[in-house]
Amino acid sequence: MAWDRYLNKETGLEIRAFIGKRFYPKFHCDDPLGGVYVTKAPVAVLKMTPIVQFINTNIAWDVSKSNSATGTINTFDLTFGGGGASDLTGQLWASAPKTGNVQYTTVGTYTATLKCTDTGGNVSQLAKIEINIVNTVGFGKAYIATSDTGLFTYLPGGTPAVSNTGLTGGNLNFASGRINPHFTHLGNAQHHYWACTDNGLVYSTDGGATWNAISAATLGNPTNTAGDASPPTTSDLDQVAVAFDPQDWQRVYCLRVTDSTWNASNPPRAFLYWSDNYGVSWSSVGIGVA
């Protein structure tokens, strides 16, 4: 019997098992001379999400899965390895938060470590996680087009910023926009972003810092494939979408449709425009007649 073993101060191994899918081993080690109960050190479990992150952006940490099989955790020490992150040392397990966020302010690779100490003074082995902190330049820039206030840009860890230098009037009324995929692998300042506006097209070759405009007049009158006597003119068309040739960075497409004024007395039409020299000159073809 297990109790006899404890009464006789014999050294042995007690295993408790539950019938079913779960199996719970429970170990007790005894000193044969004095019957001393020997405890196991606690186990430190550290989770950090994500392990690759931008500077000045939250990384979630979690130490709640740490445990002690034979005692109670008393304190934990969580260090982040530098990079401007503040360490958490001597944290009381009973009252300190077991989860939180940390930010690194310097690009680099850092090793976060966790150790736990139980009420008997036993210390766990270190739990370690390597964290890679990268700069926001060239990564993760978002372009937010609006219908009345132009463009905003956003970098992780920051706030949306107005990016409308050179845009006024109807060119601030974006219908849609898109980054030219031929430039997405470059740094933020080298992104090419194109957008449809009330006045025509606008594009930026420096990530939205400055803009160039292409007027509806420059796009030109549409090709009259319907062959009627009163075709729509360029002023009768709205710009609704822009796209790019996957094999030719200089070819840009723009879909234009007749506006509400034209549609009030004529069937709506759609025209595909394209430029082979990055917006200098344009061609068109009718692609839809209701």
N, C-alpha and C positions, 0 to 999 in steps of 0.2 A: 504494500500500500504506500501511496505517496506520503501520507502523514507519518508513517513509521520511519521513513527515510529521514524526515526532518527531526524526529524525536531522537533518533540514534546518531544524528550528526554525520550521516554517511554522505559521501560525494556521489552525485548522480545527475541524471537528466530527467526532468519531468516534461512530458508532452501532453498537451490538452488538444483534443480533436473534436470537431463537431461533424456529425453525419450530414452529408449534403454536398453542395458544390463548393463551399468555402472551407478552408483548412487553416486553422489558427495555431501555429506552434508557439509554445510558451516555455522559455528556458530559465532554469534556476541553477546557478553554480554555487556550490558550498565548499567551504574550507574544511577538510577532514579533521583538522585539529581543533578549531575553535567554533565551527559552525557559522562562520561569517558569511553574510549574504553579500555577494559581489555584484555591483550594478554595472550595466553597460552604458557606454557614453551615448549621449543624444545624437540624433542624425539631423544634420542641417540640409534643408532642401530650399534651393533658391530658383525662382523663375523670373526672367526679365523679358518683356515684350515691347517692341521688337529688339533684336540684337544688332541690327543695322539701322541707324537713325541719323537724322539731320541734327546739326548743332541747334541749341536752344529749343529743342522739341522734346516733349515728354516721352520717357520710357517708363512703362509700368513695372514695378517690382512687387514680388509676393514671396513672403517667407512663411506663410501660414501652414504649409504642409510639413514643416519641421516637426520632429517628434522625439520623445524619449520613451523607450520600452519599459524602463524600470524606475523612472523618477519623474520629476517635473522640470520643464525648462524654466530657468530663472531669468536669464538675460540673453540677448543676441547682439552681435556686432556685424553690421553690414557696411562694407567699404566699397567704394566705386572705382578706385584705382587712379584718381586724378581727373584731369580734364575739366576742372572747375566744379565738379560735383562734390557736395558736402556729405561726408560719411556719417553714419548713424552708429554710435558706439554705446555700449552699456545700456541698451534699451530693455526695459522691464517687459518680460513676456506677458505678464498678467494685465498690463495696462497700455502698453505702446501699440500703435497701429501695426498690423501685420502686412499691410499693403500700402502702396503709395506710388508717387511718380518722382523721377529724377531727370534733370536736364544736364547735358554736357555742353560746355561753352567753347570747347577747343576741338578741332579735328584731330583724330588719332584713334589708336586701338588701346582699349583699357580692359583690365581684368577686374571684375567685381567679385568679391568674396563674402561668404557668410559663415560665421561660426556661432554655435549655441553652447551655453553653459547651463548645466542643471543645478538643482538645489544642493546636490552633494559635491559640487565643484568639478564634476566631470565635463570635459570639453570635447565637442565634436570635431571631426575632421572638417577641413575647409571645403565648402561648396564653391565652385568657381565657374564663372561665365565670362567669355570674351565678348566685349562690346566694340563695334566699329562705328565711329562717328564721322560723318562726311559733311562736306559743305553743301549748301543749297544751290550754289552756282552750278548751272548745267543740269540740275535735277529737279523734277517735280514742279515746274512752274505751270500755273493754271491761268488760262485766259477766260475772263468772264465778260461776255458781250451783253449789252443792255439795249433796249429799244429806244431809250431817250437820253442816256448820259454816256454814250460811247463805251469804252473798254476799261475794265479793271484787271489788274494782274495780281497774282497771289503766289507767295513763296511759303512753304511749310514753316510754321513757327512765327509768321508775321501776320499782317492784316492786309486785306485787299487795298490796292493803291490805284488811283486814277492814272490812266496812261493814254492821254488824248492830245499830246502836243502836236499841233498842226491841224487838228480837226475842229470844224465849226459847223453850225447850222444843221442841215439835213445829214451831213456826214457823221453826226453823233447818234443818228437813229439807225442802229445796227439791226438788220434782218437776220443775219447768220454770219458765222465766221469760222475759219479753219486754219490750222498751222500747215504749211507746206511740209509734207512728210520727208522731203529730201534734206531738211535742215533740223529735224528734231533731235538728231544725235549730237548736235553741236551745243555749245554753251548758250545760256539764256539770251545773251546779248546778240546772238547770231540767228535766232529763230526768225522765220518769215511767217507773218500772220496776215491773212487776207480776209476781208469782210465785205458783205453787201450792205449798202446803206440806201437811204432815200434818194441821194444824189447820184449814185453810181457805185463805184468800188473804191475801197481804200486798202492800202497794204503797208506793212512795216517790215523792214529788213533788219531791225535791231531789237526784236523782242517786245515791240510795242512802245519803245521810248519815243520814236518820232514816226510820222506818217506821210504817205504820198496819196494823192487822190486821183482817180480816173473818173471823169464826168460821164454822164449819160450821153452827151454829145460826142465824146471821144469813142465810146462804144459804138455809136453810129446807128443809123436806121436798120431795122431788121430786113432780112431777105424775104421778099414777098412770095412765098411758095404757093399761096392761095390763088394768086393771079387775079385778084379783084381790083376794082378801080380805086378803092379807098383803104389801102393797107395801114396798119398801125405804124406810127413813127417811134423814134427812140424815146420821145417824151411820153408816149403812151404805155411804156413798159416799166415794170418793177423788177428789181434784182432780188432773187429769192435764195440762191445757193451758189456756192463756189466749190470747185474741185480741181484736182491736179492729175497730170499724166504720171503714172508710176514709173515710166522709163525716161521721161524728159522733164527736167525740173523747170524749164522755161515755158512749157505749155500749161496754160491756165484755162479752165472752163468756167462759164457763168451761165446759169439758167435764169432767163427773164420771161415774165408772163405779162399779158396785158392787164392794165390797172382797172379799177372799178369804173372810172369814167368811160373808158372804151367798152367795157363789158356791159354797160348800161344799155347800149344800142347795138352791140355787135357780139357775136359769139367769142368767148375767150380763146386766146391763142398762147402757145408757148414757143420760145425760141432758144436754141443753144448757141451761145457765143463762145469763141475760143481765140486765144492769142498764142502764137508760137514764139514771141519775143518778149515774154514776161510783161505784157500789158501795153506795149508801145502801139500796136495796131491790132484790130479785131476783125474776125469773120463771123458769119452767123448762118444758121439754117433753121427753117421752121420745122418743129417736131410735133406739133399738136394743134389740131383745129377742131373745135367742138361742132 
